[in-house]
Amino acid sequence: MTPEDTPGLATTGPVKVVGAGLLGASVGLALSAAGVPVQLEDASPASLALARDMGAGTPATLTDPEPVLVVVATPPDVTADVVLAQLSRHPRAVVTDVASVKRIVVDEVLAAAGPDAARYVGSHPMAGRERSGASAADADLFVGRPWVVVETPQSFPAAVLAVRALAVDLGATPVRLGADEHDDAVALVSHLPQLAASLVAARLVAAPDGALALAGQGLRDVTRIAASDPRLWAAILAGNAAPVARALREVRGDVDALVAALDRAAEEGPLTPGAMAALADVVGAGNAGAARIPGKHGGAPRRYGYVSVLVPDAPGELGRLFSEVGEAGVNIEDLQLEHSAGARAGLARLAVLPTAVGPLEQALDERGWRVVAE
Amino acid sequence: MTPEDTPGLATTGPVKVVGAGLLGASVGLALSAAGVPVQLEDASPASLALARDMGAGTPATLTDPEPVLVVVATPPDVTADVVLAQLSRHPRAVVTDVASVKRIVVDEVLAAAGPDAARYVGSHPMAGRERSGASAADADLFVGRPWVVVETPQSFPAAVLAVRALAVDLGATPVRLGADEHDDAVALVSHLPQLAASLVAARLVAAPDGALALAGQGLRDVTRIAASDPRLWAAILAGNAAPVARALREVRGDVDALVAALDRAAEEGPLTPGAMAALADVVGAGNAGAARIPGKHGGAPRRYGYVSVLVPDAPGELGRLFSEVGEAGVNIEDLQLEHSAGARAGLARLAVLPTAVGPLEQALDERGWRVVAE
């Protein structure tokens, strides 16, 4: 994001960013690049210096002009305290936070802010990455992501507008939700998947090497996010404890039913009445739930056609494949690369519009690619 | 696989394939393409005709020459019965099966086969896809995949060799495991991940649309395999009931600890002693387990460097990116494409050798790509 290609931001600044980690520094980078003055604050002088050196803004001083907007980007367990401190320190500024839990923050702020609560609006940009800290910051981190805006009954409309404008200025799509709606939603679409990935991966700690050698793409996909930061996630989960516990209790109910069915199958044989049906029910419910996940670009889940191609494992081969797909006039909507232990070729599975499947298969076949039946 | 590029298979045939679904038809396709005579059998005339039309072999007749090898590729719940029938029908043939569970099949076969058991060797090619049936068959389905070979105490060495040769002829890597070792391994690396994906996705059935709109790549990865066939999976899970129940009980133990910690955090606040630590422990154990999953091409997990690039959502853009990566002499080891609701550009995250990160970032930057900080 450069001043040239973002001619007019709604956010004028100065903007103060408290907490110069991944999210805070990314906000600072994007605004600074667009010419908005950014004042940075962080409890750690080293983090502050790193964010400054990356171009996220300048360290806040006592002589700074008053900010019009304060973005609190601290860990969720201290967010409410920092929001309250900023509301009182900057009596005319709108204050928002970017914590990934909202009810706990909103409640603490409303309980203690008095009339200042009118200037507070919560947010949660649905953006992140496996790495954290200012060194992972990115002016484009929020581009195209949903940015949840949580107004409270006390929020002034102008404060809500300022936070929505910030989201839009950073390239995100504002989504209005209540605090509880937000927390329930992220329990299901973010916190529960994180725990499932961690729980499956945790079972591998004591697995024999021979078992791990059989790992395929399914296991890799399910456990990719298991590499996330334990301390950050402990704070997120603790901050959204009730909704996550609720979702996890429902999962435990399903697990109990599965264990009962499996025990019956183990004792009385796999064909014992009801066992197969109970197992199929859980997998079937998963089919139904997975079908509700929106596709790329949001909106209704979209059914793509797939073309699978064997790609030799050598420099330029993927490039050649994709440029020849481009030459065929076909846009790749999504793709998976699949590899196995010992394989020296990968399988690229290209998602394309259903009408493009036949022509693309033919075009690739003519160019000598080994197109694999789907 | 054509006769020209596979000059000498160890498997001479005739090979009989019983069960013309995805795996059976894929075995038939690969062998037929290499000139090995394949006799096909299936309980469903329609499936049989489809496999024949795809080139997987010719329907078995009473006047066929005796097969040297019979591959049983039926659903796991009928596999042992079919193996026994084939052992007695073809008294000189080696018989193997490709069921994804092994203890239950081996036990039934050994209990009833008498001296014929010497000619039985179990196998499990670690290959599959989301679609099933002969229409999804692929001569390259097994290329580069592990192929578990389970010999019993009764198996003749020559029978074991014949099955290992089949695996190698189909491009797979034979892996020798005992039946219990195999079943315990797939419970952890295949069956438990399937259940985790299904359980997380099942929670989405009743979720509000607004929650699903916040879905990101993490949820998509965790639930990708939740689209699997419920009937087939019920048979697999029931056939491996004891190891899956054991793994699931361990998960339930972790879930109980999580629920207890979350309840404490919900009642006494997120900072209540021990709650955060209990939550961090589970995520930390997941870190450790995920780090054990072998990387591409098997062997030790390999740490790649990553380069992330913003790719406009237009035909040819990915192609241009990859061909310019190829021009820079860099091999893409793996990649993820990330999209979000509303985004009109994707983020391609290229895994490359760590030494290639700097040069590749520079090369792409010079060519005008927006390289995003990792």
Chai-1 contact restraints between the chains, C-beta under 6 A:
chainA,res_idxA,chainB,res_idxB,connection_type,confidence,min_distance_angstrom,max_distance_angstrom,comment,restraint_id
A,D77,B,P270,contact,1.0,0.0,6.0,A-B,restraint_1
A,M126,B,L214,contact,1.0,0.0,6.0,A-B,restraint_2
A,M126,B,G216,contact,1.0,0.0,6.0,A-B,restraint_3
A,D138,B,V372,contact,1.0,0.0,6.0,A-B,restraint_4
A,D138,B,A373,contact,1.0,0.0,6.0,A-B,restraint_5
A,D140,B,V372,contact,1.0,0.0,6.0,A-B,restraint_6
A,G144,B,S340,contact,1.0,0.0,6.0,A-B,restraint_7
A,G144,B,G342,contact,1.0,0.0,6.0,A-B,restraint_8
A,G144,B,A343,contact,1.0,0.0,6.0,A-B,restraint_9
A,R145,B,S340,contact,1.0,0.0,6.0,A-B,restraint_10
A,P146,B,L214,contact,1.0,0.0,6.0,A-B,restraint_11
A,P146,B,A341,contact,1.0,0.0,6.0,A-B,restraint_12
A,T173,B,G342,contact,1.0,0.0,6.0,A-B,restraint_13
A,A185,B,A211,contact,1.0,0.0,6.0,A-B,restraint_14
A,A185,B,L214,contact,1.0,0.0,6.0,A-B,restraint_15
A,L188,B,R203,contact,1.0,0.0,6.0,A-B,restraint_16
A,L188,B,A207,contact,1.0,0.0,6.0,A-B,restraint_17
A,L188,B,A211,contact,1.0,0.0,6.0,A-B,restraint_18
A,V189,B,A211,contact,1.0,0.0,6.0,A-B,restraint_19
A,V189,B,L214,contact,1.0,0.0,6.0,A-B,restraint_20
A,V189,B,A215,contact,1.0,0.0,6.0,A-B,restraint_21
A,V189,B,L219,contact,1.0,0.0,6.0,A-B,restraint_22
A,L192,B,V200,contact,1.0,0.0,6.0,A-B,restraint_23
A,P193,B,V200,contact,1.0,0.0,6.0,A-B,restraint_24
A,P193,B,G218,contact,1.0,0.0,6.0,A-B,restraint_25
A,P193,B,L219,contact,1.0,0.0,6.0,A-B,restraint_26
A,P193,B,V222,contact,1.0,0.0,6.0,A-B,restraint_27
A,A196,B,A196,contact,1.0,0.0,6.0,A-B,restraint_28
A,A196,B,V200,contact,1.0,0.0,6.0,A-B,restraint_29
A,A196,B,V222,contact,1.0,0.0,6.0,A-B,restraint_30
A,A197,B,V222,contact,1.0,0.0,6.0,A-B,restraint_31
A,S198,B,V282,contact,1.0,0.0,6.0,A-B,restraint_32
A,S198,B,V283,contact,1.0,0.0,6.0,A-B,restraint_33
A,S198,B,G286,contact,1.0,0.0,6.0,A-B,restraint_34
A,L199,B,V251,contact,1.0,0.0,6.0,A-B,restraint_35
A,L199,B,D254,contact,1.0,0.0,6.0,A-B,restraint_36
A,V200,B,L192,contact,1.0,0.0,6.0,A-B,restraint_37
A,V200,B,P193,contact,1.0,0.0,6.0,A-B,restraint_38
A,V200,B,A196,contact,1.0,0.0,6.0,A-B,restraint_39
A,A201,B,G286,contact,1.0,0.0,6.0,A-B,restraint_40
A,A201,B,G289,contact,1.0,0.0,6.0,A-B,restraint_41
A,A201,B,A290,contact,1.0,0.0,6.0,A-B,restraint_42
A,A202,B,A285,contact,1.0,0.0,6.0,A-B,restraint_43
A,A202,B,G286,contact,1.0,0.0,6.0,A-B,restraint_44
A,A202,B,G289,contact,1.0,0.0,6.0,A-B,restraint_45
A,R203,B,L188,contact,1.0,0.0,6.0,A-B,restraint_46
A,R203,B,A247,contact,1.0,0.0,6.0,A-B,restraint_47
A,L204,B,G289,contact,1.0,0.0,6.0,A-B,restraint_48
A,L204,B,R292,contact,1.0,0.0,6.0,A-B,restraint_49
A,V205,B,A285,contact,1.0,0.0,6.0,A-B,restraint_50
A,V205,B,A288,contact,1.0,0.0,6.0,A-B,restraint_51
A,V205,B,G289,contact,1.0,0.0,6.0,A-B,restraint_52
A,A207,B,L188,contact,1.0,0.0,6.0,A-B,restraint_53
A,A211,B,A185,contact,1.0,0.0,6.0,A-B,restraint_54
A,A211,B,L188,contact,1.0,0.0,6.0,A-B,restraint_55
A,A211,B,V189,contact,1.0,0.0,6.0,A-B,restraint_56
A,L212,B,R292,contact,1.0,0.0,6.0,A-B,restraint_57
A,L212,B,P294,contact,1.0,0.0,6.0,A-B,restraint_58
A,L214,B,M126,contact,1.0,0.0,6.0,A-B,restraint_59
A,L214,B,P146,contact,1.0,0.0,6.0,A-B,restraint_60
A,L214,B,A185,contact,1.0,0.0,6.0,A-B,restraint_61
A,L214,B,V189,contact,1.0,0.0,6.0,A-B,restraint_62
A,A215,B,V189,contact,1.0,0.0,6.0,A-B,restraint_63
A,A215,B,I293,contact,1.0,0.0,6.0,A-B,restraint_64
A,A215,B,P294,contact,1.0,0.0,6.0,A-B,restraint_65
A,G216,B,M126,contact,1.0,0.0,6.0,A-B,restraint_66
A,G218,B,P193,contact,1.0,0.0,6.0,A-B,restraint_67
A,G218,B,I225,contact,1.0,0.0,6.0,A-B,restraint_68
A,L219,B,V189,contact,1.0,0.0,6.0,A-B,restraint_69
A,L219,B,P193,contact,1.0,0.0,6.0,A-B,restraint_70
A,D221,B,D221,contact,1.0,0.0,6.0,A-B,restraint_71
A,D221,B,R224,contact,1.0,0.0,6.0,A-B,restraint_72
A,V222,B,P193,contact,1.0,0.0,6.0,A-B,restraint_73
A,V222,B,A196,contact,1.0,0.0,6.0,A-B,restraint_74
A,V222,B,A197,contact,1.0,0.0,6.0,A-B,restraint_75
A,V222,B,V222,contact,1.0,0.0,6.0,A-B,restraint_76
A,T223,B,A290,contact,1.0,0.0,6.0,A-B,restraint_77
A,R224,B,D221,contact,1.0,0.0,6.0,A-B,restraint_78
A,I225,B,G218,contact,1.0,0.0,6.0,A-B,restraint_79
A,A226,B,G286,contact,1.0,0.0,6.0,A-B,restraint_80
A,A226,B,A290,contact,1.0,0.0,6.0,A-B,restraint_81
A,A227,B,A290,contact,1.0,0.0,6.0,A-B,restraint_82
A,P230,B,A280,contact,1.0,0.0,6.0,A-B,restraint_83
A,P230,B,V283,contact,1.0,0.0,6.0,A-B,restraint_84
A,P230,B,G284,contact,1.0,0.0,6.0,A-B,restraint_85
A,R231,B,A280,contact,1.0,0.0,6.0,A-B,restraint_86
A,W233,B,V283,contact,1.0,0.0,6.0,A-B,restraint_87
A,A234,B,M276,contact,1.0,0.0,6.0,A-B,restraint_88
A,A234,B,L279,contact,1.0,0.0,6.0,A-B,restraint_89
A,A234,B,A280,contact,1.0,0.0,6.0,A-B,restraint_90
A,L237,B,L279,contact,1.0,0.0,6.0,A-B,restraint_91
A,A238,B,A265,contact,1.0,0.0,6.0,A-B,restraint_92
A,A238,B,P270,contact,1.0,0.0,6.0,A-B,restraint_93
A,A238,B,A275,contact,1.0,0.0,6.0,A-B,restraint_94
A,A238,B,M276,contact,1.0,0.0,6.0,A-B,restraint_95
A,G239,B,P270,contact,1.0,0.0,6.0,A-B,restraint_96
A,A241,B,L262,contact,1.0,0.0,6.0,A-B,restraint_97
A,A241,B,A265,contact,1.0,0.0,6.0,A-B,restraint_98
A,A241,B,A266,contact,1.0,0.0,6.0,A-B,restraint_99
A,A242,B,A266,contact,1.0,0.0,6.0,A-B,restraint_100
A,V244,B,L262,contact,1.0,0.0,6.0,A-B,restraint_101
A,A245,B,V259,contact,1.0,0.0,6.0,A-B,restraint_102
A,A245,B,L262,contact,1.0,0.0,6.0,A-B,restraint_103
A,A245,B,D263,contact,1.0,0.0,6.0,A-B,restraint_104
A,A247,B,R203,contact,1.0,0.0,6.0,A-B,restraint_105
A,L248,B,V259,contact,1.0,0.0,6.0,A-B,restraint_106
A,V251,B,L199,contact,1.0,0.0,6.0,A-B,restraint_107
A,R252,B,V255,contact,1.0,0.0,6.0,A-B,restraint_108
A,D254,B,L199,contact,1.0,0.0,6.0,A-B,restraint_109
A,V255,B,R252,contact,1.0,0.0,6.0,A-B,restraint_110
A,V259,B,A245,contact,1.0,0.0,6.0,A-B,restraint_111
A,V259,B,L248,contact,1.0,0.0,6.0,A-B,restraint_112
A,L262,B,A241,contact,1.0,0.0,6.0,A-B,restraint_113
A,L262,B,V244,contact,1.0,0.0,6.0,A-B,restraint_114
A,L262,B,A245,contact,1.0,0.0,6.0,A-B,restraint_115
A,D263,B,A245,contact,1.0,0.0,6.0,A-B,restraint_116
A,A265,B,A238,contact,1.0,0.0,6.0,A-B,restraint_117
A,A265,B,A241,contact,1.0,0.0,6.0,A-B,restraint_118
A,A266,B,A241,contact,1.0,0.0,6.0,A-B,restraint_119
A,A266,B,A242,contact,1.0,0.0,6.0,A-B,restraint_120
A,P270,B,D77,contact,1.0,0.0,6.0,A-B,restraint_121
A,P270,B,A238,contact,1.0,0.0,6.0,A-B,restraint_122
A,P270,B,G239,contact,1.0,0.0,6.0,A-B,restraint_123
A,A275,B,A238,contact,1.0,0.0,6.0,A-B,restraint_124
A,M276,B,A234,contact,1.0,0.0,6.0,A-B,restraint_125
A,M276,B,A238,contact,1.0,0.0,6.0,A-B,restraint_126
A,L279,B,A234,contact,1.0,0.0,6.0,A-B,restraint_127
A,L279,B,L237,contact,1.0,0.0,6.0,A-B,restraint_128
A,A280,B,P230,contact,1.0,0.0,6.0,A-B,restraint_129
A,A280,B,R231,contact,1.0,0.0,6.0,A-B,restraint_130
A,A280,B,A234,contact,1.0,0.0,6.0,A-B,restraint_131
A,V282,B,S198,contact,1.0,0.0,6.0,A-B,restraint_132
A,V283,B,S198,contact,1.0,0.0,6.0,A-B,restraint_133
A,V283,B,P230,contact,1.0,0.0,6.0,A-B,restraint_134
A,V283,B,W233,contact,1.0,0.0,6.0,A-B,restraint_135
A,G284,B,P230,contact,1.0,0.0,6.0,A-B,restraint_136
A,A285,B,A202,contact,1.0,0.0,6.0,A-B,restraint_137
A,A285,B,V205,contact,1.0,0.0,6.0,A-B,restraint_138
A,G286,B,S198,contact,1.0,0.0,6.0,A-B,restraint_139
A,G286,B,A201,contact,1.0,0.0,6.0,A-B,restraint_140
A,G286,B,A202,contact,1.0,0.0,6.0,A-B,restraint_141
A,G286,B,A226,contact,1.0,0.0,6.0,A-B,restraint_142
A,A288,B,V205,contact,1.0,0.0,6.0,A-B,restraint_143
A,G289,B,A201,contact,1.0,0.0,6.0,A-B,restraint_144
A,G289,B,A202,contact,1.0,0.0,6.0,A-B,restraint_145
A,G289,B,L204,contact,1.0,0.0,6.0,A-B,restraint_146
A,G289,B,V205,contact,1.0,0.0,6.0,A-B,restraint_147
A,A290,B,A201,contact,1.0,0.0,6.0,A-B,restraint_148
A,A290,B,T223,contact,1.0,0.0,6.0,A-B,restraint_149
A,A290,B,A226,contact,1.0,0.0,6.0,A-B,restraint_150
A,A290,B,A227,contact,1.0,0.0,6.0,A-B,restraint_151
A,R292,B,L204,contact,1.0,0.0,6.0,A-B,restraint_152
A,R292,B,L212,contact,1.0,0.0,6.0,A-B,restraint_153
A,I293,B,A215,contact,1.0,0.0,6.0,A-B,restraint_154
A,P294,B,L212,contact,1.0,0.0,6.0,A-B,restraint_155
A,P294,B,A215,contact,1.0,0.0,6.0,A-B,restraint_156
A,P294,B,A341,contact,1.0,0.0,6.0,A-B,restraint_157
A,K296,B,H339,contact,1.0,0.0,6.0,A-B,restraint_158
A,G298,B,A341,contact,1.0,0.0,6.0,A-B,restraint_159
A,G298,B,G342,contact,1.0,0.0,6.0,A-B,restraint_160
A,P315,B,G326,contact,1.0,0.0,6.0,A-B,restraint_161
A,P315,B,G329,contact,1.0,0.0,6.0,A-B,restraint_162
A,P315,B,N331,contact,1.0,0.0,6.0,A-B,restraint_163
A,G316,B,G326,contact,1.0,0.0,6.0,A-B,restraint_164
A,L318,B,F322,contact,1.0,0.0,6.0,A-B,restraint_165
A,L318,B,I332,contact,1.0,0.0,6.0,A-B,restraint_166
A,G319,B,F322,contact,1.0,0.0,6.0,A-B,restraint_167
A,G319,B,S323,contact,1.0,0.0,6.0,A-B,restraint_168
A,G319,B,V325,contact,1.0,0.0,6.0,A-B,restraint_169
A,G319,B,G326,contact,1.0,0.0,6.0,A-B,restraint_170
A,F322,B,L318,contact,1.0,0.0,6.0,A-B,restraint_171
A,F322,B,G319,contact,1.0,0.0,6.0,A-B,restraint_172
A,F322,B,F322,contact,1.0,0.0,6.0,A-B,restraint_173
A,S323,B,G319,contact,1.0,0.0,6.0,A-B,restraint_174
A,S323,B,S323,contact,1.0,0.0,6.0,A-B,restraint_175
A,V325,B,G319,contact,1.0,0.0,6.0,A-B,restraint_176
A,G326,B,P315,contact,1.0,0.0,6.0,A-B,restraint_177
A,G326,B,G316,contact,1.0,0.0,6.0,A-B,restraint_178
A,G326,B,G319,contact,1.0,0.0,6.0,A-B,restraint_179
A,G329,B,P315,contact,1.0,0.0,6.0,A-B,restraint_180
A,N331,B,P315,contact,1.0,0.0,6.0,A-B,restraint_181
A,I332,B,L318,contact,1.0,0.0,6.0,A-B,restraint_182
A,L335,B,L337,contact,1.0,0.0,6.0,A-B,restraint_183
A,L337,B,L335,contact,1.0,0.0,6.0,A-B,restraint_184
A,H339,B,K296,contact,1.0,0.0,6.0,A-B,restraint_185
A,S340,B,G144,contact,1.0,0.0,6.0,A-B,restraint_186
A,S340,B,R145,contact,1.0,0.0,6.0,A-B,restraint_187
A,A341,B,P146,contact,1.0,0.0,6.0,A-B,restraint_188
A,A341,B,P294,contact,1.0,0.0,6.0,A-B,restraint_189
A,A341,B,G298,contact,1.0,0.0,6.0,A-B,restraint_190
A,G342,B,G144,contact,1.0,0.0,6.0,A-B,restraint_191
A,G342,B,T173,contact,1.0,0.0,6.0,A-B,restraint_192
A,G342,B,G298,contact,1.0,0.0,6.0,A-B,restraint_193
A,A343,B,G144,contact,1.0,0.0,6.0,A-B,restraint_194
A,V372,B,D138,contact,1.0,0.0,6.0,A-B,restraint_195
A,V372,B,D140,contact,1.0,0.0,6.0,A-B,restraint_196
A,A373,B,D138,contact,1.0,0.0,6.0,A-B,restraint_197
